[in-house]
């Protein structure tokens, strides 16, 4: 999935699966794949990651990037995955699927993701 690397501008192979991003993710409980699992699937060029809910649940709060010892900006990777899905005319998460009680940043992020 070289397109993800191109769109995000991140070196996806810098990730060595330490799991610190997943440990700090505020929305990990609501994701079907943890952030490090998303990166691993992208590294393996597994296109099943495009049907995952994780990129749509990501609030782009950058907690993962702050914790990453290699400085991988996973929020950029998640955005690249969302762009690839949107280019096909699909969306992965509907606004009414957002869990209740989420922080405002998640609502703002979700609104941006669903604005044409």
ABEGO torsion letter per residue (X at the ends): XAAAAAAAGBBAAABAGAGAAAAABAAAAABABBAAAAAAAAAAGBAAAAABAAAAABAGAGAAAAABAAGBBAAAAAAAAAAAAAAAGBBABBAAABBBGBBAAAAAAAAAAABX
